[in-house]
Amino acid sequence: QSALTQPPSASGSPGQSVTISCTGTSSDVGGYNYVSWYQQHPGKAPKLMIFEISKRPSGVPDRFSGSKSGNTASLTVSGLQAEDEADYYCSSYADSNTVIFGGGTKLTVL
Amino acid sequence: QVQLVHSGAEVKEPGASVKVSCKASGYTFTSYAMHWVRQAPGQRLEWMGWINVGSGNTKYSQKFQGRVTITRDTSASTAYMELSSLRSEDTAVYYCARAGGKWNYDYWGQGTLVTVSS
C-alpha cells in the first residue's frame, strides 16, 4: 500500500468542528494503536498533534482529538480557529517495523 | 531544548548521490530512534526509513531499498541519510524526525532541500 487514504480537503467556519478521516488496512491502521496526526503549515516542518490514536502531546489544545474504528482513524478539530488552517497528515505503524503516511488533507477555515 | 539541525540545501545531477546530515542536541542521542521522511514539492509526506541510534540497526521503505542508507555518528550526535542514483523525482525536502514514543515523531529538523537537475 502506497499511502493511507485521506480526503484531499476539508473546511469549516470558525467555531465549527471538522473531522478528517484516514483509512488504511488491517496491516496498518486497523492492526495497531499507533496512529499519529501531524499539522503542517506552508514552508514549515510537521508538528505532532495526536499520537497513539488519541493522545495529545503537551501544548496541543484539547480542541484536537483522535479516534479509531476498524481500519479508519479520525482527527476532529473542534472550535475551529484561523490558525488551524494547514495541511494534516495521518501516519501509522505498518507491518515489519515500517511506517506509512496518509496523502494529506488541506484544512480551510472559511 | 531538543533541536535537530540539518545540513544545507544541495543541488545534484541525475545519477549522483547525496548525503544529508541531521545534528541532534538537547537530549541523549542514543536513547531515541531517528526516522527520515521526505516531501516533494506540493506533495505528501513519505516515509523513507529509520535507524535505531543505539544499535545502528536500520529499516528502509521498500520503495527506497537499495538506494538509501541511514547511518549515525554517536560521537557527533548526528544522523545521516544518503540517497544514491538520484533522479528528478527525488527533488524534495528531506526531514529527520525523532521518534519520541512508539512510531510517532515529536521533533523534526528544519529539512534539507535536495534538487536534482541537469
Interface residues (C-beta under 8 A of the other chain):
Chain A: A3 Y32 Y34 S36 Y38 Q40 A45 P46 K47 L48 F51 E52 P57 Y89 S91 S92 Y93 S96 N97 T98 V99 I100 F101 G102 G103 G104
Chain B: H35 V37 R44 L45 E46 W47 W50 K59 S61 Q62 Y95 A97 G100 G101 K102 W103 N104 Y105 D106 W108 G109 Q110 G111
